[in-house]
Each structure stands twice: as structure tokens, then as C-alpha cells.
Amino acid sequence: MEQYTNELIHESSLYLQQHAHNPVNWVPWSKEAFEQAEKENKLVLVSVGYSACHWCHVMEHECFEDEEVAALMNKHFVCIKVDREERPDVDQVYMTAVQLMTQRGGWPLNCFTIPNGKPIYGGTYFPKEQWMHVLRSLEHTYRTEPQKVLEYADELSHGVQQSDWISVAEQVKPFPEDKLPELVRRWQQRMDMVEGGPTSAPKFPLPSNLEFLLHYGVLAQNDAVTEYANLTLRKMALGGIYDQVGGGFSRYSVDLLWKIPHFEKMLYDNGQLLGVYAQAYQQTNLPEYKRVLDQTLGWLEREMLSEEGGLFAAQDADSEGVEGKYYVWTPSEIEAALGENASWFWSLYNPGNKGYWEHQQWVLLRNETWEEFGAKNPEVTPAKIQDQLDTLLHIRKKRIAPGTDTKCLTAWNALTITGLVEAFKATEDHSYLKLALQQARWIRNYQVEADFQLWHTRQNGRSFIDGFLDDYATTIQAFLNLYQVTGNDEELKFAESLCAYTLKHFFDPQSGMFYFTSDNHDLIARKMEINDNVIPSTNSIMANNLLTLSLLSDELDYENKSKQLLQNVIEGMEQYGSGYSNWALLLLRFQKEVRLLTIPRAEEWKVFRKKSSPFLLVRFSDDSDATVCAAGVCSIPMVHVREVEDYLENL
């Protein structure tokens, strides 16, 4: 087959580079691409994916590497390839369009537009024959009935602009006390009380769901919720979705058992899950949770760390063109590697042949923790189990590894800083804080301009693409969390400056909401993120940031803005708790009253740094005494650590 090269060869994105030798004349997202479509009177294909997306690779192989398909695409369309991790704003707009048309979405995302960018048709994965039929039909309709196409484009674009849109601020009133109990009650009907997670597959780890439920279970003294959250965390840690050999979670499992993963590993999942497992470890002290933290940290440091100190975005599901090949084992491989230890190891990591997948391949998973297994097999110590895993990791490193997407995204690094800070507080292991501070330096050194404008991504020594709301919201959150464990005032000042920039360039005073894109944007719609997903919505993160900053910085207006944001979304949120979990956490914070603890910087007061949480904020002063403020009332100054501990316990 002839060797092709298109315009994507000049791009740094791994995903775009993967399509640089397709026979399709791909071009990157730009104003010029739409000008070309206008000039040639062609429809535009906006095709969105990401490097670790398995079905993106499948469609590329079946369609975009096919010369017959490419000839049809090149003749009638201007074809734009977009990396959704570089341009989440583009992805949001056209995903909304496809969801409005088809009631479903996902990646690869393929959306057709007229030359001004307004969408007319779209979908996700298409096999070759269906794809060619779509191409021919659209070209024919646009050529023979252009007015009909233009009218539909206007109508659909209006729908995109109106979806997830809050135009006028709701009047702020007292938040109803029964909202959270009702939200949890309805949510419980969709909780899998046997395997954890939801009652449907595929199962995604949803960190903000688990974070809220862990807090709610304790504060509302709801044991069933606490048990469910811990059941989910246990089943995930024991399941095939977790890399039992190398640490780190895959993006989701395809079944109800957390058994067979979709093998891609994303930084945003793992950064957030560090925080959730740390929170659960603080509550339970279970060694299984500590192991997840340590192994995931090991994976981040070993495989995901750039020379500059940022963390890479993702690892692919496929190696040598086969999904999961790098991670699976056969009994003969285990026997050859572990010798006399293979038998007991196999009974721990393939109980009842549970790990069998397909094509004589097994995924390692467990039914019990090391401690539970060791109780029945006293000769098998944690150290002995770890030795076998180290042996398998050494052997696995000799295999051809999945590709790593080496772009470093500001938002995903910031999410991971927050997770690492939580892990440091839970374990008091400075390795976590060291990596968090390294990432914080990376953001300060490379991803921020003098006026506090952030860059979205960095790759090959270059920072580029103006930051989106997720970059600002997560970075503010990260530095607020860092400040509370380091006492470094510079971190608080940085968060305050970023917040001021965000209010200036992303805030809509009319609605009290934040746009995802800044006031300098080039899309057909300016979206507002409302629903919490695998990553919480940017508006819910900002609302929590504003409440935190109102206390740490004595900015009453920030509390008012936070209340306004919550008031705008609170109506009906009890119907879909999983999609409003970070908003629910904010409501819980307002209802349970966040306490502000101001402490001296002296060494003996450091014990309180690990106690900071969404419900207890820690601020530092140069005084020699401490105060606790809650519900508009502050304690008398206290000079002894024990006094403060007693005061907090009795609140």
C-alpha cells in the first residue's frame, strides 16, 4: 500500500500523529479549515477521539486507512481530526449535537457540519459500508437540497446552544433539609449491593460519587451508604479493572464484576481515585486501601512522569494491535515465572478460574485481600506475595508496552495533585507530597503566564492552547489543598489570583454560572458544564472552591456566589444523584457548616494539617494561638494542641 502523509504530521498530539499517514487528507482544527470548506462549498467532518480509545483505532483501521473510503471523504468533505483531550471545548459542542440527534454519544465522535461549523449529522463508530453510505447520502442531500440542510443546521445549533444552559440566576433561598436524604434514597435503588458500583455495565469508577458517599455515610450516620462505598472500593481493588501487577486502574470494566477492563489507563481516573482510597483508608485503616495507594503511586512514578515533572495523560489499551495483550497471562507463563509459588499464587489471583477471559488468556484478579488469604495460608506473607508480583512486573516489562500519550494536561495534573495531597494526609508518607509539589512546580514553571492565564496542555517542550475552565477550577482546588498541608502562603495567593482571573474571563454575572470557554473563544456555542461525570463538572468544582476561598480568604462575596451556583442546579438534582455528586457534597458542606481552624505555623501544630477536609479548613497565622470558627461564631484563642482537639471533638 502506498505511503501517505497528511497535515497531521506537523501536530504534537499522539492521537493526531496516529492518523498522519492515513490516505484521508486530515487537517487539524483551525479557522482556515472552515474557510476552505466555504470556498469549495463542501461539508466538514469533525472527527474526535483520543489516543487510548480502542474503538477509535478500530474505525481508523476499517475506514480511514481504506483508500476507497478516503477517496470519497477527500472528494466531498474537508476532514478535521480533533484530539478531545487537547480540545475538550470542541468535543463538548459536537458531542452535544450528536446526543441531541441520536440520544447517545461516545468516541470516536464523528459530526458533520456546514462550512460555518453548524452541525447537521453525526454518530460514533461506523463500520465501512455504513460509513460510505452516510458519506454519499450527506453529499447528495447537501448538493440537491442545500436550503433544507442549512435550516436544519440552524435549528440544531440553537439546540446545542440551549442545552445545559442557565440564562438567569435563580433566587437564592434556604436549601431544603430533605434534599440529600431523598437523593441518596433514590440513588440506592441503582446501587449494586453485591459487586459495588451501579447495577448496569459497563462499570466506570466514578470518584466524585464515592467521595460524596464516604462523607455522607459518616456525617449522616448512614451505615448502609458507608458499606456500599467500601464494597465498591474493595471490589474494584480486587478486580481485573485494577492492574494487580503494576498498579493503577483501567478506565472501566465491560461487565458487572469489575472483571474484564477496557485496558486503557487515564491519569484523571487514577489521580482522583488516589484521593478516594486515601479518604477510605483514613476512615477504615484497611491495608488493602494503602496498597492501592502505594502501587498506584509506583505506577505514576515509574511510567507516567515526564522529565519536566508533569504527568502524562494516558496509556493505550492495545499493544501490538491487540487489546489487553500486555496485561494478560496464561497458566504456563505463571508457572514458568513463579515455579513452586505458582500454585498458591494462582489460587489467590485466579480463584475458581474466575480470571479466564478469552483465547486462553487470563486477567489477574482476586476474591480476597492478602490478609484474608494469609489467614488461611499462614506461610503466604504479604512480602512473599509482593515478591511474586515483582517477578511478574519484571517479566512484563520485556513485552511490547502499550503506547503512552505523553502530553501533560494542566487539569489532569491538578486533579492528581489533590489526590496525592489526600494520600499524604492519610498515610503521612512524604513520597506523595513530594510528587504533588513537583507537579505544582511544573504548573507554576510551564503552564501559567504572568497575568495568571493558564495553558491547557504541554508536549515536546511547548505549552499551548488557552486554558479551559477545567484547568482553572482544578488548579485552584489543587493549590487550596496544598496550602492546607504546607502552610505556604504563596499557594493560597496563587489560588486567589487564579480565581480572580476565572471570575473575570469565565463568569456570567447574569446567571451566576461559569462558561467552559473563556471570553476569547471561536465556537458556535459557549457551553456551561453542569452534570458531574467521571470528572466533576467545572461549575461544581468552582462552587466548592468559592466556598473554601470565602473562609480561607475572608471573601463573603465568594460564599454568595457559591450559594448562587448551587441554587441554580438544586431543583431536581435528587432524581440523579450520581450526576450531581459533587454538587451534593457542596450542599452537605453548607448544611453541616464548614469549620475554619486557624493555627500557628509551629511544629507541634502540624498534627492538624492532615485533618483538613471539605468540612474542616486549615489556615495558618503567625500568632501563637489557635481559633476555630463555625456558623459565624469563633472560639476563644487556644494555646495548646490538646485544647483544640477537645474543642473539635465536642463541636
Long-range contacts (C-beta under 8 A, 24 or more apart in sequence): 1-67, 2-67, 8-81, 12-407, 12-459, 12-460, 12-462, 13-51, 13-83, 13-85, 13-86, 13-407, 13-459, 14-51, 14-83, 14-403, 14-405, 14-406, 14-407, 15-49, 15-50, 15-51, 15-53, 15-56, 15-81, 15-83, 15-85, 15-405, 16-81, 16-83, 18-51, 18-57, 18-60, 19-60, 19-64, 19-81, 22-60, 22-64, 22-65, 22-70, 23-64, 23-65, 23-66, 23-67, 23-70, 23-71, 23-74, 24-64, 24-69, 24-70, 24-73, 24-74, 24-79, 25-70, 25-73, 25-74, 25-79, 26-79, 26-80, 26-81, 27-78, 27-79, 27-80, 27-81, 28-80, 28-81, 28-82, 29-80, 29-81, 29-82, 29-87, 29-90, 31-522, 33-78, 33-80, 34-78, 34-115, 34-116, 34-117, 36-78, 37-78, 37-115, 38-115, 38-116, 40-78, 41-115, 42-76, 42-77, 42-78, 42-115, 43-76, 43-77, 43-78, 43-112, 43-113, 43-114, 43-115, 43-120, 43-138, 43-139, 43-142, 44-77, 44-78, 44-79, 44-80, 44-112, 44-113, 44-114, 44-115, 44-117, 45-73, 45-77, 45-78, 45-79, 45-80, 45-110, 45-111, 45-112, 46-80, 46-82, 46-90, 46-94, 46-109, 46-110, 46-111, 46-112, 46-113, 47-79, 47-80, 47-81, 47-82, 47-108, 47-109, 47-110, 47-111, 48-82, 48-83, 48-84, 48-87, 48-90, 48-91, 48-94, 48-95, 48-107, 48-108, 48-109, 48-110, 48-111, 49-82, 49-83, 49-84, 49-107, 49-108, 49-109, 50-83, 50-84, 50-85, 50-107, 50-314, 50-405, 51-83, 51-85, 51-313, 51-314, 51-316, 51-403, 51-405, 52-251, 52-264, 52-265, 52-266, 52-314, 52-315, 52-316, 52-317, 52-402, 52-403, 52-405, 53-107, 53-108, 53-264, 54-262, 54-264, 54-317, 54-318, 54-323, 55-106, 55-107, 55-108, 55-124, 55-125, 56-107, 56-108, 57-318, 58-125, 59-108, 59-125, 59-126, 59-131, 62-127, 62-128, 63-126, 63-127, 63-128, 63-131, 66-128, 68-132, 69-128, 69-131, 69-132, 69-135, 72-132, 72-135, 72-136, 73-135, 76-135, 76-139, 77-112, 77-135, 77-139, 84-109, 85-313, 85-314, 85-405, 85-407, 85-409, 85-457, 86-407, 86-456, 86-457, 86-465, 87-465, 88-468, 88-470, 88-516, 89-468, 89-516, 89-517, 89-521, 89-523, 89-527, 90-523, 92-516, 92-527, 92-529, 93-160, 93-523, 93-524, 93-525, 93-527, 94-119, 94-122, 96-160, 96-163, 96-164, 96-525, 96-527, 97-122, 97-156, 97-157, 97-159, 97-160, 98-122, 98-123, 98-124, 100-156, 100-159, 100-160, 100-163, 101-156, 112-138, 113-153, 114-142, 114-149, 114-150, 114-153, 116-153, 116-524, 117-523, 117-524, 118-153, 118-154, 118-156, 118-157, 118-524, 119-153, 119-156, 119-157, 119-160, 120-149, 120-152, 120-153, 120-156, 157-524, 157-525, 160-524, 160-525, 161-524, 161-525, 161-526, 164-527, 164-528, 164-529, 164-530, 164-531, 165-528, 166-511, 166-512, 166-513, 166-528, 166-530, 166-568, 166-569, 167-510, 167-511, 168-510, 168-511, 169-510, 169-511, 169-512, 169-564, 169-567, 169-568, 170-564, 170-567, 170-568, 170-571, 171-567, 172-560, 172-563, 172-564, 172-567, 173-567, 175-566, 175-567, 175-570, 175-587, 175-590, 175-591, 177-591, 179-570, 179-573, 179-574, 179-587, 180-216, 180-220, 180-574, 180-584, 180-587, 180-588, 180-591, 181-220, 182-574, 183-573, 183-574, 183-577, 183-580, 183-584, 184-213, 184-216, 184-220, 184-222, 184-225, 184-577, 186-574, 186-575, 186-577, 187-577, 187-578, 188-224, 188-225, 188-228, 190-578, 191-228, 192-256, 193-228, 193-231, 195-231, 195-235, 195-256, 195-257, 195-258, 196-228, 196-231, 196-232, 196-233, 196-234, 196-235, 196-236, 196-258, 197-232, 197-235, 197-236, 197-256, 197-258, 198-578, 199-256, 200-256, 201-253, 201-254, 201-255, 201-256, 202-252, 202-253, 202-254, 202-255, 202-262, 203-241, 203-252, 203-253, 203-255, 203-256, 203-258, 204-251, 204-252, 204-534, 205-236, 205-241, 205-249, 205-252, 205-269, 205-273, 205-534, 206-533, 206-534, 206-578, 206-581, 207-269, 207-272, 207-273, 207-275, 207-276, 207-534, 208-272, 208-532, 208-535, 208-536, 208-581, 208-582, 208-585, 209-532, 209-577, 209-578, 209-581, 210-276, 210-280, 211-275, 211-276, 211-279, 211-581, 211-582, 211-585, 212-581, 212-582, 212-584, 212-585, 212-588, 213-581, 214-276, 214-279, 214-280, 214-283, 215-279, 215-585, 215-588, 215-613, 215-614, 215-615, 216-584, 216-588, 218-283, 219-588, 219-592, 219-615, 226-283, 229-280, 230-280, 230-284, 233-276, 233-277, 233-280, 233-289, 234-288, 234-369, 237-277, 237-288, 237-289, 237-291, 237-292, 238-288, 238-365, 238-366, 238-367, 238-368, 238-369, 239-365, 240-355, 240-363, 240-364, 240-365, 242-292, 243-295, 243-299, 243-327, 244-349, 244-364, 244-365, 244-366, 244-389, 245-327, 245-364, 245-389, 245-392, 245-393, 245-396, 246-295, 246-298, 246-299, 246-302, 246-303, 246-393, 246-396, 247-292, 247-294, 247-295, 247-296, 247-297, 247-298, 247-299, 248-295, 248-296, 248-299, 248-300, 249-273, 249-296, 250-317, 258-365, 259-354, 259-355, 259-363, 259-365, 260-357, 260-363, 261-324, 261-363, 262-317, 262-323, 263-317, 263-318, 263-323, 263-324, 263-326, 263-327, 263-402, 264-314, 264-315, 264-316, 264-317, 264-402, 265-299, 265-314, 265-315, 266-313, 266-314, 266-412, 267-304, 267-311, 267-312, 267-313, 267-314, 267-409, 267-412, 267-413, 267-415, 267-416, 268-411, 268-412, 268-415, 268-534, 268-535, 269-534, 270-296, 270-299, 270-300, 270-416, 270-419, 271-311, 271-412, 271-413, 271-415, 271-416, 271-417, 271-418, 271-419, 271-420, 272-415, 272-416, 272-418, 272-419, 272-535, 273-419, 274-416, 274-419, 274-420, 274-422, 274-423, 274-432, 275-418, 275-419, 275-421, 275-422, 275-423, 277-423, 278-419, 278-422, 278-423, 278-425, 278-426, 278-427, 279-422, 279-426, 281-426, 281-427, 282-425, 282-426, 286-369, 287-369, 287-370, 287-371, 287-382, 288-369, 288-370, 288-371, 290-427, 291-370, 293-423, 293-426, 293-427, 293-432, 294-429, 297-420, 297-423, 297-431, 297-432, 297-435, 300-416, 300-435, 301-435, 303-404, 304-404, 305-435, 306-406, 306-408, 306-442, 308-408, 308-442, 308-445, 308-446, 308-458, 309-438, 309-439, 309-441, 309-442, 309-445, 310-408, 310-413, 310-439, 310-442, 310-443, 310-446, 310-458, 311-408, 311-412, 311-413, 311-416, 311-439, 312-404, 312-405, 312-406, 312-407, 312-408, 313-405, 313-406, 313-407, 313-408, 313-409, 313-412, 314-404, 314-405, 315-401, 315-402, 315-403, 315-404, 315-405, 316-402, 316-403, 316-404, 316-405, 317-402, 318-402, 319-399, 319-400, 319-401, 319-402, 319-403, 320-400, 324-357, 324-361, 324-363, 325-399, 326-396, 326-399, 326-400, 326-401, 326-402, 327-363, 327-396, 328-357, 328-361, 328-362, 328-363, 329-361, 329-362, 329-364, 329-392, 330-360, 330-361, 330-362, 331-362, 333-395, 334-392, 337-391, 337-392, 337-395, 338-388, 338-391, 338-392, 341-384, 341-388, 344-377, 344-380, 345-385, 345-388, 348-373, 348-380, 348-385, 406-459, 407-457, 407-458, 407-459, 408-442, 408-457, 408-458, 408-459, 409-456, 409-457, 409-471, 410-443, 410-447, 410-454, 410-455, 410-456, 410-457, 410-458, 410-467, 410-471, 410-474, 410-475, 411-456, 411-468, 411-470, 411-471, 411-473, 411-474, 411-475, 411-535, 412-474, 413-439, 413-442, 413-443, 414-439, 414-443, 414-471, 414-474, 414-475, 414-477, 414-478, 415-474, 415-478, 415-535, 417-478, 417-479, 417-481, 417-482, 418-474, 418-477, 418-478, 418-481, 421-478, 421-481, 421-482, 421-485, 422-481, 424-485, 424-610, 425-485, 425-609, 425-610, 425-611, 425-612, 426-610, 428-610, 433-485, 433-486, 436-478, 436-482, 437-482, 437-486, 440-478, 440-479, 440-482, 440-491, 443-475, 443-478, 444-494, 447-471, 451-501, 452-497, 452-498, 452-500, 452-501, 453-501, 454-498, 466-518, 466-520, 467-518, 468-516, 468-517, 468-518, 468-538, 469-502, 469-506, 469-514, 469-515, 469-516, 469-517, 469-529, 469-538, 469-539, 469-542, 470-516, 470-529, 470-535, 470-538, 470-541, 472-498, 472-501, 472-502, 472-506, 472-542, 473-502, 473-514, 473-538, 473-541, 473-542, 473-545, 474-541, 476-502, 476-542, 476-545, 476-549, 477-541, 477-544, 477-545, 480-545, 480-548, 480-549, 480-552, 481-612, 483-552, 484-609, 484-612, 484-617, 484-618, 484-619, 485-609, 485-610, 485-612, 486-609, 487-601, 487-609, 487-620, 489-620, 492-552, 492-553, 495-545, 495-549, 496-549, 496-553, 499-545, 499-546, 499-549, 499-558, 502-542, 511-568, 512-561, 512-564, 512-565, 512-567, 512-568, 513-539, 513-565, 513-568, 514-538, 514-539, 514-542, 530-569, 531-576, 531-579, 531-580, 532-578, 532-579, 532-580, 532-581, 532-582, 532-583, 533-579, 536-581, 536-582, 537-582, 537-583, 539-565, 539-569, 540-565, 540-580, 540-582, 540-583, 540-586, 541-582, 543-583, 543-586, 544-582, 544-585, 544-586, 544-589, 544-614, 547-586, 547-589, 547-590, 547-594, 548-594, 548-614, 548-617, 551-594, 551-596, 551-617, 551-619, 551-629, 552-596, 552-617, 552-619, 562-586, 563-590, 566-590, 585-614, 589-614, 589-615, 593-630, 593-631, 594-630, 595-628, 595-629, 595-630, 595-648, 595-651, 596-628, 596-629, 596-630, 597-626, 597-627, 597-628, 597-644, 597-648, 598-623, 598-626, 598-627, 598-628, 598-629, 599-626, 599-644, 600-624, 600-625, 600-626, 604-641, 605-641, 607-641, 608-641, 608-644, 611-648, 616-648
